[in-house]
């Protein structure tokens, strides 16, 4: 025990970070969390989870943005929420994940617990259109992966609360683009957004940066 304390102090002197901070959990992908993620995907008969490539990309985006207030619309069984949570753990941020389906919300909450991420991820069961207005404050990162024809409505709801410099990411914009054409026109032509389409996997994501 004494050796661990000495090691922490030595590390703090080398990095310039106080010893108490060096023990904070990181967003590392541990073997245990990898196992939880594999189990979610193996049980995902409805193919609702994002791909592993997309999940890794989400973690990187949250960490790179330094996001503190992350909103996920459409949590499914918690797969993407775990990746978002790993990114938020790196930044000292928090994730609120809203899921309409009661059974999936229960599964998401259980999977977040299994991954050991309840300190950074909170699952809310309910209609996002009703639940999001109840949330306090503003967001600096939003991930949308809900009912595709409602993407424009979700954007209209959340955009006024997205901080300048915030990032809005939407899933399935390649493989289901015909279901969300109004939304795609909006984010690709909006005067206050820089938007690009990326495809870590075949599903595609739009990534929009709010300039002001």
C-alpha positions in Angstrom: 0.0 0.0 0.0 2.9 2.3 0.9 4.6 1.5 -2.4 1.4 2.5 -4.3 1.3 5.8 -2.5 4.9 6.5 -3.2 4.5 5.6 -6.9 1.5 8.0 -7.1 3.5 10.9 -5.6 6.4 10.2 -7.9 4.1 10.1 -10.9 2.6 13.4 -9.9 6.0 15.1 -9.6 6.9 13.8 -13.1 3.6 14.8 -14.8 2.8 17.9 -12.8 -0.6 16.4 -12.0 -1.5 16.2 -8.3 -1.3 12.6 -6.9 -5.1 12.5 -6.1 -5.8 13.0 -9.8 -3.5 10.3 -11.1 -5.9 7.6 -9.7 -8.9 8.9 -11.6 -10.4 6.2 -13.9 -9.5 6.7 -17.5 -11.4 6.0 -20.7 -9.2 3.0 -21.4 -10.9 0.0 -23.0 -10.2 -2.7 -20.4 -10.7 -6.4 -21.1 -13.7 -6.3 -18.8 -15.4 -3.6 -20.8 -14.5 -5.3 -24.0 -16.4 -8.3 -22.7 -19.4 -6.3 -21.9 -19.4 -4.8 -25.3 -19.1 -8.2 -27.0 -22.0 -9.5 -25.0 -24.2 -6.6 -26.0 -23.5 -7.1 -29.7 -24.0 -10.9 -29.5 -27.5 -10.3 -27.9 -28.3 -7.5 -30.4 -30.8 -9.4 -32.6 -32.4 -6.2 -33.9 -29.0 -4.8 -35.0 -29.6 -1.6 -33.0 -26.1 -1.1 -31.7 -23.6 0.9 -33.7 -20.6 -0.9 -35.1 -17.4 -1.2 -33.1 -15.7 1.2 -35.5 -18.4 3.8 -35.0 -18.2 3.3 -31.2 -14.4 3.9 -31.2 -14.9 7.0 -33.3 -17.5 8.4 -30.9 -15.2 7.9 -27.9 -12.4 9.7 -29.8 -14.7 12.6 -30.8 -15.9 13.2 -27.2 -12.4 13.1 -25.9 -10.9 15.3 -28.6 -13.7 17.8 -28.2 -13.2 17.8 -24.4 -16.9 17.4 -24.1 -18.4 17.8 -20.6 -22.1 17.6 -21.3 -23.0 14.8 -23.6 -26.5 13.9 -24.7 -27.4 10.6 -26.4 -30.8 10.3 -28.1 -31.6 6.6 -28.6 -29.6 4.5 -26.2 -30.8 1.1 -27.3 -29.0 -1.4 -25.0 -26.2 0.8 -24.0 -23.5 -0.1 -26.5 -22.8 3.4 -27.8 -23.4 4.8 -24.4 -20.4 2.9 -23.1 -18.2 4.3 -25.9 -19.5 7.8 -25.2 -18.9 7.2 -21.5 -15.3 6.2 -22.0 -14.7 9.4 -23.9 -16.5 11.4 -21.2 -14.4 9.8 -18.4 -11.3 11.1 -20.1 -12.7 14.7 -20.1 -14.4 14.6 -16.7 -17.7 14.9 -18.4 -21.1 13.3 -18.1 -23.5 11.5 -20.5 -27.2 11.5 -20.4 -28.7 8.7 -22.6 -32.5 8.8 -23.4 -34.2 5.6 -24.5 -37.9 5.3 -25.4 -38.3 1.6 -25.1 -38.7 0.4 -21.5 -37.0 -3.0 -21.9 -34.0 -1.5 -23.9 -33.6 1.3 -21.3 -33.5 -1.4 -18.6 -30.8 -3.3 -20.5 -28.8 -0.1 -21.2 -28.8 0.7 -17.5 -27.7 -2.8 -16.6 -25.0 -2.8 -19.2 -23.7 0.6 -18.1 -23.5 -0.8 -14.6 -21.6 -3.9 -15.8 -19.1 -1.7 -17.6 -18.5 0.3 -14.4 -19.6 3.6 -16.0 -22.4 4.7 -13.7 -20.2 7.6 -12.5 -20.4 9.1 -16.0 -23.5 7.7 -17.8 -27.1 8.1 -16.7 -29.9 6.4 -18.6 -33.4 8.0 -18.8 -36.3 5.9 -19.9 -38.9 8.0 -21.8 -39.9 9.9 -24.9 -36.9 12.1 -25.8 -39.2 14.9 -26.9 -40.6 15.0 -23.4 -37.5 14.2 -21.4 -34.9 16.5 -23.1 -36.7 19.7 -22.2 -36.6 18.6 -18.5 -32.8 18.4 -18.6 -30.9 21.4 -17.2 -28.2 23.4 -19.0 -26.7 23.1 -22.4 -24.8 20.4 -24.3 -21.4 20.4 -26.1 -21.9 17.0 -27.7 -25.0 15.3 -29.0 -25.3 11.8 -30.5 -28.5 11.1 -32.3 -29.5 7.5 -33.1 -33.2 7.3 -32.8 -36.2 7.0 -35.2 -34.8 8.3 -38.5 -37.8 10.2 -39.9 -37.7 12.3 -36.6 -34.1 13.4 -37.1 -35.1 16.9 -38.2 -37.5 17.3 -35.2 -34.7 16.2 -32.8 -32.3 18.6 -34.4 -34.8 21.5 -34.0 -35.3 20.6 -30.4 -31.6 20.3 -29.4 -29.8 22.8 -31.7 -30.7 25.9 -29.6 -29.1 24.2 -26.6 -25.9 23.2 -28.3 -23.0 25.3 -27.2 -21.0 27.2 -29.8 -18.1 24.9 -30.6 -20.4 22.0 -29.8 -20.6 18.9 -32.0 -23.8 17.2 -33.3 -23.4 13.6 -34.6 -26.1 11.6 -36.3 -26.0 7.9 -37.1 -27.1 5.9 -40.2 -26.9 8.9 -42.5 -25.5 6.7 -45.3 -27.4 3.4 -45.1 -30.7 5.1 -44.2 -30.3 8.5 -45.7 -33.6 8.4 -47.6 -35.4 8.3 -44.2 -33.8 11.6 -43.1 -33.5 13.8 -46.1 -34.9 17.0 -44.5 -32.3 16.7 -41.7 -29.4 16.1 -44.0 -30.3 19.1 -46.1 -30.4 21.2 -42.9 -27.1 20.2 -41.5 -25.3 20.4 -44.9 -26.6 23.9 -45.6 -26.9 25.5 -42.2 -25.0 28.8 -42.0 -23.8 28.1 -38.5 -22.6 24.5 -39.0 -19.5 22.9 -40.5 -20.7 19.4 -41.5 -19.1 16.4 -43.0 -20.2 12.8 -43.6 -17.9 10.0 -42.4 -18.2 6.3 -42.6 -16.0 4.4 -40.0 -18.4 1.6 -41.0 -21.0 1.2 -43.7 -23.7 3.0 -41.7 -22.3 6.5 -41.9 -22.4 9.5 -39.5 -22.9 13.2 -40.0 -20.5 15.3 -37.8 -21.6 18.9 -37.5 -19.6 21.6 -35.7 -21.5 24.6 -34.4 -19.6 27.8 -35.2 -21.7 30.3 -33.3 
